[in-house]
Amino acid sequence: MSAEDIWPPRQRLVGIWLLVVCVFVFAMVMVGGATRLTDSGLSITEWNFMKHFAPPMNEAAWRQEFALYQQTMEYQAQNNGMSLDEFRRIYYWEWGHRFLGQTLGLVFLIPALFFLFTGRLRGRFRVTAALFALGGLQGAIGWWMVTSGLFDRLDVSPLRLAIHLAMAFFILALALWTALGAFGWPSESSKAGVWRWAPFALMTLIFVQVMLGALLAGSDGGMAYADWPTIGGEWIPSGAFSEESFWANFTEEHATQHLLHRSMGYAVALFSLTLALVGLIRGQGEARWALGLVGLVALLQAGLGIMTVVAASPLSLSLLHQAGAAVLWMTALVAARAAWR
């Protein structure tokens, strides 16, 4: 392995391109969250690459799409009698998610080929190829998730939903890490003031917290308990871990999900604030402010989580809370790169 593979040369244009990719991935996460929370994810029942670039263009095409949706269990058991106009509203959420995904593929591929043939991917070809492969895999995982809810369930599998979100967060992290490297960030004078592994440990906690949140949202459990700091009037809900199947407690049992998601949230907030405090006292330069920003975002995210709970998880607050998780994830990665560098 050459020195160029370890420390690839700076390429500002590559960094800008990868930041644009990060923006698209973030938008995908947000639209995907709205698609799930509005029960829109099963409105398109087939995979058609060209169809996803444009919604149905006439009444006959809309009725054809609606007829396909009427064959699903979700329609027959939950939305029987839905009007065509109501179907259009949920269809546009799922179509928008797929359209963004395919557009992201082009936004990634076309500049990647340009940078490859102009020699600007020196030292970054492997990670670029990995990002492209992961994007394709993510599309396959998305369709695998959708198929879990078409005919045998009312909703998609919470576990498959969590895997789909996990891949999105991994792609976001890899793209952002590589973008920072292309900009040569941080400068060598930067000093985090904390153990090099500490921000990575925080990222692990955030990732687990995001997965717990995905299982909670995937099972429609957000509105199950709208009190805080207690859960259904109890500090430790008596219904937690009441399912006979151990794994069902994580994927279906709302008391367990709330207990785990809230407890992990406290751990993330406490660890973030500790790192921020130590970093602000002992750190230097860009890394110091990166750690301080981690603490601020974590505090805001905890507040958003509490507001979402007590308001019974309305769509607006739920999406803000999901956005906060993604921002905290990216902020922690920036701090992790500063500490590692």
C-alpha positions as CSV (number, residue, x, y, z in Angstrom):
1,M,0.0,0.0,0.0
2,S,1.4,3.4,-1.0
3,A,1.4,6.6,1.0
4,E,-1.1,8.0,-1.5
5,D,-3.6,5.2,-0.5
6,I,-3.2,6.1,3.2
7,W,-3.3,9.9,2.7
8,P,-4.8,10.6,-0.7
9,P,-4.1,14.1,-2.2
10,R,-6.6,16.9,-1.6
11,Q,-9.2,17.3,-4.3
12,R,-11.6,20.1,-3.5
13,L,-14.0,19.2,-6.4
14,V,-14.2,15.6,-5.2
15,G,-15.0,16.9,-1.7
16,I,-17.8,19.1,-3.0
17,W,-19.3,16.3,-5.1
18,L,-19.3,13.9,-2.1
19,L,-20.9,16.6,0.1
20,V,-23.7,16.8,-2.5
21,V,-24.0,13.1,-2.3
22,C,-24.4,13.4,1.5
23,V,-27.2,16.0,1.0
24,F,-29.0,13.5,-1.3
25,V,-28.6,10.7,1.2
26,F,-29.9,12.9,4.0
27,A,-32.9,13.8,1.8
28,M,-33.5,10.1,1.2
29,V,-33.5,9.4,4.9
30,M,-36.0,12.2,5.5
31,V,-38.4,11.3,2.7
32,G,-38.0,7.6,3.6
33,G,-39.0,8.5,7.2
34,A,-42.0,10.4,6.0
35,T,-43.0,7.5,3.7
36,R,-43.0,5.1,6.7
37,L,-44.7,7.5,9.1
38,T,-47.5,8.2,6.6
39,D,-48.0,4.5,5.8
40,S,-47.1,5.2,2.1
41,G,-44.3,2.7,1.6
42,L,-46.5,-0.1,0.0
43,S,-48.3,2.2,-2.5
44,I,-46.0,1.1,-5.3
45,T,-46.1,-2.7,-5.6
46,E,-43.5,-3.3,-8.3
47,W,-40.0,-2.2,-9.3
48,N,-39.7,-0.3,-12.5
49,F,-36.7,1.8,-13.1
50,M,-38.1,4.0,-15.9
51,K,-41.5,4.4,-14.2
52,H,-39.9,5.8,-11.1
53,F,-38.5,8.8,-13.0
54,A,-42.1,10.1,-13.6
55,P,-45.4,9.5,-11.7
56,P,-48.5,8.3,-13.6
57,M,-49.3,10.9,-16.3
58,N,-53.0,10.2,-16.9
59,E,-56.1,8.9,-15.2
60,A,-55.8,5.4,-16.7
61,A,-52.2,5.1,-15.4
62,W,-53.3,6.2,-11.9
63,R,-56.1,3.6,-11.9
64,Q,-53.7,0.9,-13.0
65,E,-51.4,1.7,-10.1
66,F,-54.4,1.9,-7.7
67,A,-55.6,-1.5,-8.8
68,L,-52.2,-3.0,-8.0
69,Y,-52.3,-1.5,-4.5
70,Q,-55.8,-2.8,-3.9
71,Q,-54.3,-6.3,-4.0
72,T,-52.2,-5.7,-1.0
73,M,-53.2,-6.8,2.5
74,E,-52.7,-3.2,3.7
75,Y,-55.4,-2.0,1.4
76,Q,-57.8,-4.8,2.1
77,A,-57.5,-4.8,5.9
78,Q,-56.7,-1.1,6.6
79,N,-57.5,1.2,3.7
80,N,-60.5,-0.5,2.1
81,G,-62.6,2.2,0.5
82,M,-59.7,4.6,0.0
83,S,-60.4,7.1,-2.8
84,L,-58.1,7.6,-5.8
85,D,-57.2,11.1,-4.5
86,E,-56.2,9.6,-1.1
87,F,-54.1,7.0,-2.9
88,R,-52.3,9.7,-4.9
89,R,-51.2,11.4,-1.6
90,I,-49.5,8.2,-0.3
91,Y,-48.2,7.3,-3.7
92,Y,-46.3,10.5,-4.1
93,W,-44.3,9.9,-0.9
94,E,-43.1,6.5,-2.1
95,W,-42.5,7.7,-5.6
96,G,-40.5,10.7,-4.3
97,H,-38.3,8.3,-2.3
98,R,-37.6,6.1,-5.3
99,F,-37.1,9.1,-7.6
100,L,-34.5,10.5,-5.2
101,G,-32.7,7.2,-5.0
102,Q,-32.4,6.8,-8.7
103,T,-31.4,10.5,-9.1
104,L,-28.8,10.0,-6.5
105,G,-27.4,7.1,-8.5
106,L,-26.9,9.5,-11.5
107,V,-25.5,12.3,-9.3
108,F,-22.9,9.8,-8.0
109,L,-22.1,7.9,-11.2
110,I,-21.6,10.7,-13.8
111,P,-19.2,12.8,-11.7
112,A,-17.4,9.6,-10.5
113,L,-16.7,8.7,-14.1
114,F,-15.4,12.2,-14.9
115,F,-13.2,12.3,-11.8
116,L,-11.9,8.8,-12.7
117,F,-10.9,9.6,-16.3
118,T,-9.3,12.9,-15.2
119,G,-7.2,11.3,-12.5
120,R,-8.9,13.0,-9.6
121,L,-9.8,9.8,-7.8
122,R,-6.1,8.8,-7.1
123,G,-6.1,7.1,-3.7
124,R,-9.9,7.2,-3.5
125,F,-11.0,4.8,-6.3
126,R,-11.6,1.9,-4.0
127,V,-13.8,3.8,-1.6
128,T,-15.7,5.4,-4.6
129,A,-16.3,1.9,-6.0
130,A,-17.5,0.8,-2.6
131,L,-19.9,3.6,-2.3
132,F,-21.4,2.8,-5.7
133,A,-21.7,-0.9,-4.8
134,L,-23.3,0.0,-1.5
135,G,-25.8,2.3,-3.2
136,G,-26.9,-0.6,-5.5
137,L,-27.1,-2.9,-2.5
138,Q,-29.2,-0.3,-0.7
139,G,-31.7,-0.3,-3.6
140,A,-32.0,-4.1,-3.3
141,I,-32.5,-3.9,0.4
142,G,-35.2,-1.3,-0.1
143,W,-37.1,-3.6,-2.4
144,W,-36.5,-6.5,-0.1
145,M,-38.1,-4.4,2.7
146,V,-41.1,-3.5,0.6
147,T,-41.8,-7.1,-0.4
148,S,-42.1,-8.0,3.3
149,G,-45.3,-6.0,3.6
150,L,-47.1,-6.4,0.3
151,F,-49.2,-9.5,0.9
152,D,-48.3,-11.1,4.3
153,R,-48.3,-8.1,6.6
154,L,-50.0,-4.8,7.1
155,D,-46.7,-3.0,7.2
156,V,-43.1,-3.7,6.2
157,S,-40.9,-5.7,8.6
158,P,-39.5,-3.4,11.3
159,L,-36.3,-5.4,11.2
160,R,-35.9,-4.9,7.4
161,L,-36.7,-1.3,7.9
162,A,-33.9,-1.0,10.4
163,I,-31.4,-2.7,8.1
164,H,-32.4,-0.3,5.3
165,L,-31.8,2.7,7.6
166,A,-28.6,1.2,8.9
167,M,-27.2,1.0,5.3
168,A,-28.2,4.6,4.7
169,F,-26.3,5.8,7.8
170,F,-23.3,3.7,6.8
171,I,-23.3,5.2,3.3
172,L,-23.7,8.7,4.7
173,A,-20.7,8.1,7.1
174,L,-18.4,6.8,4.4
175,A,-19.2,9.6,1.9
176,L,-18.8,12.3,4.6
177,W,-15.5,10.8,5.9
178,T,-14.1,10.7,2.3
179,A,-15.3,14.2,1.6
180,L,-13.5,15.5,4.6
181,G,-10.4,13.8,3.5
182,A,-10.7,15.4,0.0
183,F,-10.8,18.8,1.7
184,G,-7.8,17.8,3.9
185,W,-9.8,18.3,7.1
186,P,-8.8,18.7,9.9
187,S,-5.6,20.7,9.8
188,E,-2.6,19.0,11.5
189,S,-2.6,21.6,14.2
190,S,-6.0,20.4,15.4
191,K,-6.2,18.5,18.7
192,A,-9.4,16.8,20.1
193,G,-8.2,16.5,23.7
194,V,-10.0,13.2,24.2
195,W,-9.1,9.6,23.6
196,R,-9.0,8.8,19.9
197,W,-11.5,6.0,20.3
198,A,-14.1,8.0,22.3
199,P,-15.9,9.7,19.3
200,F,-16.1,6.3,17.6
201,A,-17.6,4.8,20.7
202,L,-20.2,7.6,20.6
203,M,-20.9,6.8,17.0
204,T,-21.6,3.2,18.0
205,L,-24.0,4.3,20.7
206,I,-25.8,6.7,18.2
207,F,-26.0,3.8,15.7
208,V,-27.6,1.5,18.2
209,Q,-30.0,4.3,19.2
210,V,-31.0,4.9,15.6
211,M,-31.7,1.2,15.1
212,L,-33.9,1.1,18.2
213,G,-35.7,4.1,16.9
214,A,-36.2,2.4,13.5
215,L,-37.7,-0.6,15.2
216,L,-40.0,1.6,17.2
217,A,-41.2,3.6,14.2
218,G,-41.4,0.4,12.1
219,S,-43.9,-1.1,14.5
220,D,-46.0,2.1,14.8
221,G,-45.0,2.3,18.5
222,G,-44.2,6.0,18.8
223,M,-47.7,7.0,20.0
224,A,-48.0,4.1,22.4
225,Y,-46.7,6.0,25.4
226,A,-47.1,9.8,25.4
227,D,-45.7,10.6,28.9
228,W,-42.2,11.5,30.1
229,P,-40.1,10.8,32.1
230,T,-42.2,7.8,32.9
231,I,-43.5,5.2,30.4
232,G,-47.2,4.6,30.9
233,G,-46.9,6.0,34.4
234,E,-44.1,3.7,35.3
235,W,-40.3,4.2,35.4
236,I,-39.8,0.7,34.1
237,P,-43.0,-0.4,32.3
238,S,-44.4,-3.7,33.5
239,G,-45.1,-4.8,29.9
240,A,-41.5,-4.6,28.9
241,F,-40.0,-7.9,27.7
242,S,-43.4,-9.6,28.1
243,E,-43.4,-11.4,24.7
244,E,-42.6,-15.1,24.7
245,S,-40.3,-14.7,21.7
246,F,-37.2,-12.8,22.9
247,W,-36.7,-11.0,19.5
248,A,-40.4,-10.0,19.3
249,N,-39.8,-7.7,22.3
250,F,-37.5,-5.7,20.1
251,T,-39.6,-5.7,16.9
252,E,-43.2,-5.7,18.2
253,E,-43.5,-4.9,21.9
254,H,-43.9,-1.1,22.4
255,A,-43.1,-1.0,26.1
256,T,-39.7,-2.7,25.6
257,Q,-39.0,-0.4,22.6
258,H,-39.7,2.8,24.5
259,L,-37.7,1.6,27.5
260,L,-34.6,0.8,25.3
261,H,-34.9,3.8,23.0
262,R,-35.2,6.3,25.8
263,S,-32.5,4.6,27.9
264,M,-30.1,4.6,25.0
265,G,-31.0,8.2,24.3
266,Y,-30.0,9.3,27.8
267,A,-26.7,7.4,27.4
268,V,-26.0,9.1,24.1
269,A,-26.8,12.6,25.5
270,L,-24.6,12.0,28.6
271,F,-21.6,10.7,26.7
272,S,-21.9,13.5,24.1
273,L,-22.0,16.2,26.7
274,T,-19.0,14.6,28.5
275,L,-16.9,14.5,25.3
276,A,-17.9,18.1,24.5
277,L,-16.9,19.4,27.9
278,V,-13.6,17.6,27.9
279,G,-12.9,18.7,24.3
280,L,-13.7,22.3,25.0
281,I,-11.4,22.3,27.9
282,R,-8.5,20.3,26.5
283,G,-8.9,20.5,22.7
284,Q,-7.4,22.8,20.2
285,G,-8.4,24.2,16.8
286,E,-11.1,22.7,14.6
287,A,-11.4,19.5,16.7
288,R,-12.3,21.4,19.8
289,W,-15.2,23.1,18.2
290,A,-16.3,19.9,16.5
291,L,-16.6,18.2,19.9
292,G,-18.5,21.3,21.3
293,L,-20.9,21.0,18.4
294,V,-21.5,17.4,19.2
295,G,-22.7,18.3,22.7
296,L,-25.0,21.1,21.4
297,V,-26.6,18.8,18.8
298,A,-27.0,16.0,21.3
299,L,-28.7,18.4,23.7
300,L,-31.1,19.6,21.0
301,Q,-31.8,16.1,19.9
302,A,-32.7,15.0,23.4
303,G,-35.1,17.9,23.7
304,L,-36.6,17.0,20.3
305,G,-37.1,13.4,21.5
306,I,-38.9,14.5,24.6
307,M,-41.1,16.9,22.7
308,T,-41.9,14.1,20.2
309,V,-42.9,11.7,22.9
310,V,-45.2,14.1,24.9
311,A,-46.9,15.3,21.7
312,A,-47.7,11.7,20.7
313,S,-45.3,11.6,17.8
314,P,-46.8,13.9,15.2
315,L,-45.3,13.7,11.7
316,S,-43.5,17.1,11.9
317,L,-41.8,16.4,15.2
318,S,-41.0,12.8,14.3
319,L,-39.3,13.9,11.1
320,L,-37.4,16.7,13.0
321,H,-36.2,14.0,15.5
322,Q,-35.1,11.8,12.7
323,A,-33.2,14.7,11.1
324,G,-31.6,15.4,14.5
325,A,-30.3,11.8,14.6
326,A,-28.7,12.1,11.2
327,V,-27.1,15.5,12.1
328,L,-25.8,14.1,15.3
329,W,-24.4,11.1,13.5
330,M,-22.6,13.3,11.0
331,T,-21.4,15.7,13.7
332,A,-20.0,12.8,15.7
333,L,-18.2,11.5,12.6
334,V,-16.6,14.9,12.1
335,A,-15.3,14.8,15.7
336,A,-14.2,11.2,15.2
337,R,-12.1,12.2,12.2
338,A,-10.6,15.1,14.1
339,A,-9.6,12.7,17.0
340,W,-8.3,10.0,14.7
341,R,-6.3,12.4,12.5
